[in-house]
């Protein structure tokens, strides 16, 4: 199977609640009827409005969500993109290779946040769009991201889900160059609370240390004026 990720933008005059309802109640059943094996819908909505200051926006307008689907082959995506186009103003498409490292930590932390298919996952899903800086070779960038920075994700943040998506290629015309898309599920208390985000509630010293260590690590392989990072509500429509 192959995983396709579509950053999506809604119509400017459509409210996030109405758009969410259409994506979940209308679009998702149609996609699932087309033999999509797994479907995840991420939406920037009122539930994560309190985390606005935790976003990093360099590309405008910022994306309003991400639709991810697992299919037998991306070669046969045309019917899926036709359906998607009816519910969004525009979309970019990327074929990715997904990695979910540290399964024991993910299972231990994520057990309390399991919900039924179609329900909102507690907390928020942070989505970061990464590009390899020109100062690094791709091999250098990939090694720093996956082998050096990746292990810090669980130890320095209050996350219970972590998906590293390496972009294989863009699938849609004019899609901006991306090298990776990262999804991190943060606990509900992290919405609008940076101390919780950095796994240091009530401990200012630990908060400063964790934040500084992560930012120092990020600076090794990310140009902060090129990255985009948004907070979303997650709905797993089919696992």
MOKAHU-V141064 format. One record per residue. PHI is phi in whole degrees, 0 to 359 (999 if undefined). Layout:
BEGIN
PHI
PHI
END
This chain:
BEGIN
999
230
254
245
242
241
299
229
233
273
298
299
265
261
290
295
293
295
296
302
298
293
295
279
267
245
295
301
301
292
295
295
289
265
67
285
282
222
215
233
241
249
225
280
221
295
293
247
301
292
258
303
286
268
268
234
240
243
259
241
290
293
296
258
168
218
249
243
217
258
228
297
205
292
299
253
274
306
297
291
290
297
297
303
297
283
241
227
284
199
208
246
237
222
272
231
249
269
231
242
286
59
298
294
296
298
292
295
281
278
304
283
251
288
226
292
304
90
268
287
291
304
84
216
250
273
243
241
258
248
231
288
293
296
285
240
286
299
296
297
300
297
295
298
297
280
262
258
281
309
298
282
303
282
282
246
224
270
248
231
207
209
236
261
250
277
283
278
192
282
251
244
297
71
294
300
294
229
249
199
230
250
242
231
272
255
295
305
293
281
294
77
232
291
296
293
310
264
54
213
300
79
234
297
293
294
302
297
294
296
297
297
294
292
295
296
294
300
296
289
224
232
271
294
271
239
271
236
218
234
257
224
270
253
231
269
276
206
271
END
